Amino acid sequence: MADEKSEKDIEKRDEKSSEEKNWEEKWRRDPVMAVSWACIFIWAGIVFLVDSLGLIDTWTAGLGADINAWSFIFMGAGVIVLLGVLFRLLVPEYKRPVTGNIILGLILIGIGLGDLFNWAVVWALILILIGISIIFRGFRRGNDKDSDL
C-alpha cells in the first residue's frame, strides 16, 4: 500500500513537471504569441494608468465622442495582434497560419472604434477586411501549390 502511494506521488510530480515543460515548450515554439500577450497586458496597464491620471478625457475632449479606456485597450490590442501577424509574415522562422489572428485583430480594433464611429459602419468595414484577407489567403495558397510542383 505504501508502494501504491509513492507511485501515485511520483506520477503526480511527473504530471506537474510535464505541464511546466509544456509551457516552456510552448514559449520556445511560439514566442511571438507570448510576446504579443505580454505587450497587450503592458498596453492595458499603460492605458489604465493614463486614464487614472485623467489624461484620456483631456485628449479626447476635442473629438466629441465618449471614448473610454477600454476603447483604447481594444484598439491597441488589435494593433498588437496585427503587428504579430506582420512579424509572422516577414520572418520565415515564425511563419504560421495568420487568418485567425487577422480576424481577431480586426474585431478588437472594431470594438475599440465602436465608441468613435457608428457600430454599423465599423462592423461593415470589419467584414469587408476579413473577406479581403480570406481572398488574399486563397491566392497565397494557390501560389504555394504552384511552387511545390
C-alpha positions, -999 to 999 in steps of 0.1 A, spaced: 0 0 0 29 23 7 43 15 -27 10 25 -43 10 59 -26 46 66 -36 39 56 -72 9 80 -72 31 107 -58 57 101 -85 30 102 -112 16 135 -98 51 150 -97 58 138 -133 24 153 -144 33 187 -129 67 187 -144 53 178 -178 28 207 -175 57 230 -167 77 216 -196 47 221 -219 46 258 -210 83 261 -217 80 242 -250 51 264 -260 71 295 -253 100 282 -273 78 271 -302 57 303 -303 74 333 -287 55 356 -310 22 349 -293 37 351 -258 53 384 -266 20 397 -281 1 388 -250 27 404 -228 25 436 -249 -13 436 -246 -11 434 -208 16 462 -207 -6 483 -231 -36 478 -209 -16 488 -178 -4 520 -195 -39 529 -206 -53 524 -172 -25 545 -157 -31 573 -182 -69 570 -175 -64 572 -137 -44 604 -143 -74 619 -162 -54 623 -194 -77 603 -217 -106 627 -211 -83 656 -218 -71 641 -251 -104 630 -264 -124 661 -254 -120 676 -288 -133 646 -306 -168 650 -293 -171 613 -285 -171 595 -252 -140 573 -256 -131 554 -225 -100 534 -215 -115 501 -228 -118 515 -263 -81 524 -263 -72 489 -248 -92 471 -275 -77 493 -303 -42 488 -290 -47 450 -286 -59 448 -321 -29 467 -334 -6 445 -314 -22 413 -328 -18 426 -363 18 435 -357 23 399 -346 7 388 -379 31 411 -399 61 398 -380 50 362 -388 47 371 -425 81 388 -426 101 363 -405 102 328 -421 112 310 -388 79 321 -372 56 317 -402 22 301 -393 -13 305 -404 -25 340 -396 -60 343 -408 -75 338 -373 -52 364 -359 -61 389 -386 -98 384 -378 -91 387 -341 -71 419 -346 -97 435 -368 -125 426 -343 -106 441 -314 -99 473 -334 -136 474 -343 -147 470 -307 -124 499 -298 -136 521 -326 -172 514 -317 -173 544 -294 -159 567 -320 -179 557 -351 -213 542 -358 -213 505 -350 -229 496 -383 -201 513 -402 -174 496 -381 -188 461 -384 -193 465 -421 -157 476 -426 -145 447 -405 -165 422 -426 -151 437 -458 -115 435 -444 -120 399 -433 -133 389 -467 -103 406 -484 -79 387 -461 -96 354 -469 -92 362 -507 -55 370 -503 -50 338 -483 -66 319 -512 -43 335 -537 -13 328 -514 -23 291 -511 -25 289 -549 10 303 -553 23 278 -527 8 249 -546 24 261 -578 58 263 -562 55 227 -549 52 214 -585 
